[in-house]
């Protein structure tokens, strides 16, 4: 996979891009490295993003725009969080929701 050099000119040299066929082994590796696996997904057990205390070492998992996080990956996650929505539509698109979750993580951990 390539990054468009014009669009990603600031980040292309600092972000390693790795492609895998399955997410589950990647998540298991991250857990072994001490990361808490947190999915941004609406489930019956999801916690409200605004009340969630992110662990310092968090791997935030974002699903597909239409189908969400695959069931096999959901089964591996430690927690799921969601963003409360009032009115229609019932959810934010994946890019917007990701920005909101990353903002909240950075607000809680301003020193990185």
HELIX and SHEET records of a PDB file:
HELIX    1   1 UNK A   23  UNK A   32  1                                  10    
HELIX    2   2 UNK A   49  UNK A   51  5                                   3    
HELIX    3   3 UNK A   71  UNK A   74  1                                   4    
HELIX    4   4 UNK A   94  UNK A  108  1                                  15    
SHEET    1   A 4 UNK A  47  UNK A  48  0                                        
SHEET    2   A 4 UNK A  79  UNK A  82  1                                        
SHEET    3   A 4 UNK A  36  UNK A  40  1                                        
SHEET    4   A 4 UNK A  58  UNK A  62  1                                        
END                                                                             
